[in-house]
């Protein structure tokens, strides 16, 4: 059951599932998730469910990400979003300290299982070129490219 929407007059904007969004920066976090498969590095991309599996436009594919709750530390937001969206209970490390949307990085251990929330309907483990081609708009794909620079 979806929680009731919060009062936007009191809390500001709300997320897709009715949770209040922090009105002070940073707005939220992005978590660049990778795994090693032999000598290759693969990146996790998630497909948002709200427009269906066939949608491939802006915001269809992306890294785990989400808005920060009021009073929530940015590190807690990154770990919470990763767990909520993928079922992965890991501790992402801050990589790019952007004022509005800091980017965190985390390596998934071999054999870890991804379990999607209702927000997403598909996921893929792909190489960096495929990931950046799937992710739109380009400025969002650029976040993953910058994160990949720390891994490759």
C-alpha positions as CSV (number, residue, x, y, z in Angstrom):
1,X,0.0,0.0,0.0
2,X,1.3,3.4,-1.0
3,X,1.8,5.9,1.9
4,X,-0.5,9.0,1.8
5,X,1.1,12.0,0.1
6,X,2.7,14.6,2.3
7,X,1.5,18.2,2.4
8,X,3.6,20.0,-0.2
9,X,2.9,23.3,1.5
10,X,4.7,22.1,4.6
11,X,7.3,19.8,3.1
12,X,7.9,21.0,-0.4
13,X,7.7,18.6,-3.3
14,X,7.0,14.9,-2.9
15,X,8.4,11.7,-4.6
16,X,6.5,9.4,-6.9
17,X,5.4,7.4,-3.9
18,X,4.3,10.4,-1.8
19,X,7.4,10.9,0.4
20,X,8.5,14.4,1.3
21,X,11.6,15.7,-0.4
22,X,14.2,17.8,1.4
23,X,14.0,21.4,0.4
24,X,17.6,22.2,1.2
25,X,20.5,20.9,-1.1
26,X,21.4,18.4,-2.1
27,X,18.1,17.3,-3.6
28,X,19.1,13.7,-3.9
29,X,21.8,11.2,-4.8
30,X,22.9,9.0,-7.7
31,X,24.6,5.6,-7.1
32,X,26.8,4.3,-9.8
33,X,26.7,0.5,-9.3
34,X,29.2,-1.8,-11.0
35,X,30.5,-5.3,-10.9
36,X,33.5,-7.1,-12.3
37,X,32.8,-9.9,-14.8
38,X,36.2,-11.4,-15.6
39,X,38.2,-8.6,-17.0
40,X,35.1,-6.5,-17.9
41,X,33.3,-4.0,-15.8
42,X,29.5,-4.0,-16.0
43,X,27.2,-1.2,-14.9
44,X,23.7,-1.5,-13.4
45,X,21.0,0.4,-15.2
46,X,17.3,0.4,-14.1
47,X,14.2,1.1,-16.2
48,X,11.5,3.2,-14.6
49,X,8.1,1.5,-14.7
50,X,5.8,4.5,-14.9
51,X,5.6,4.6,-18.7
52,X,6.0,0.8,-19.4
53,X,8.8,-1.4,-20.7
54,X,8.7,0.0,-24.2
55,X,9.5,3.6,-23.2
56,X,13.1,4.6,-23.9
57,X,13.1,8.4,-23.7
58,X,14.4,10.8,-21.1
59,X,14.5,9.3,-17.6
60,X,13.6,5.8,-18.8
61,X,16.9,4.2,-17.8
62,X,19.3,5.3,-15.1
63,X,21.4,4.4,-12.2
64,X,19.8,3.9,-8.8
65,X,18.9,7.4,-7.5
66,X,16.4,9.3,-5.6
67,X,15.5,12.4,-3.6
68,X,16.7,13.0,-0.1
69,X,14.2,13.0,2.7
70,X,14.0,16.1,5.0
71,X,16.8,15.9,7.5
72,X,18.4,12.9,5.9
73,X,22.1,12.8,5.5
74,X,23.2,12.4,1.9
75,X,25.2,9.2,2.7
76,X,22.0,7.7,4.3
77,X,20.0,8.7,1.2
78,X,22.4,6.9,-1.2
79,X,22.3,3.7,0.9
80,X,18.5,3.9,1.3
81,X,17.9,4.5,-2.4
82,X,20.2,1.6,-3.4
83,X,18.5,-0.8,-1.0
84,X,14.9,0.4,-1.9
85,X,15.5,0.2,-5.7
86,X,17.7,-2.8,-6.0
87,X,17.6,-4.8,-2.7
88,X,21.4,-4.4,-2.5
89,X,22.4,-3.6,1.1
90,X,25.8,-2.0,0.5
91,X,27.6,1.2,1.5
92,X,28.2,3.4,-1.5
93,X,31.2,5.8,-1.2
94,X,30.9,9.5,-2.1
95,X,32.6,10.0,-5.5
96,X,31.5,13.3,-6.9
97,X,30.3,15.9,-4.4
98,X,27.9,17.8,-6.6
99,X,25.9,20.4,-4.7
100,X,22.5,19.2,-6.0
101,X,23.0,15.5,-6.9
102,X,26.1,13.9,-5.4
103,X,27.3,10.7,-7.1
104,X,28.2,7.7,-5.1
105,X,30.0,4.6,-6.3
106,X,29.6,1.0,-5.1
107,X,31.0,-2.4,-6.3
108,X,28.6,-5.3,-6.1
109,X,30.1,-8.6,-5.0
110,X,29.8,-11.6,-7.4
111,X,26.5,-13.4,-7.2
112,X,24.6,-10.5,-5.6
113,X,20.9,-10.6,-6.6
114,X,19.1,-7.5,-7.7
115,X,15.5,-7.2,-6.5
116,X,13.6,-4.3,-8.1
117,X,11.1,-2.1,-6.3
118,X,7.7,-1.1,-7.9
119,X,9.4,2.0,-9.2
120,X,11.3,-0.1,-11.8
121,X,10.3,-2.9,-14.2
122,X,13.6,-4.0,-15.6
123,X,17.4,-3.9,-15.1
124,X,20.5,-4.7,-17.1
125,X,24.1,-5.2,-16.4
126,X,25.9,-3.6,-19.4
127,X,29.2,-2.1,-20.5
128,X,29.8,1.6,-20.1
129,X,29.0,2.5,-23.8
130,X,25.7,0.7,-23.7
131,X,24.8,2.3,-20.3
132,X,25.5,5.8,-21.5
133,X,23.5,5.2,-24.7
134,X,20.5,4.0,-22.7
135,X,20.6,6.8,-20.1
136,X,18.9,10.0,-21.2
137,X,19.2,13.0,-20.9
138,X,22.9,13.2,-21.7
139,X,23.8,15.1,-18.5
140,X,22.6,12.1,-16.5
141,X,24.7,9.7,-18.6
142,X,27.6,12.0,-18.0
143,X,27.4,11.3,-14.3
144,X,27.9,7.6,-14.9
145,X,30.8,8.3,-17.3
146,X,32.5,10.4,-14.7
147,X,32.0,7.7,-12.1
148,X,33.4,5.1,-14.5
149,X,36.6,7.1,-14.6
150,X,37.3,6.2,-11.0
151,X,36.9,2.4,-11.8
152,X,38.4,1.9,-15.3
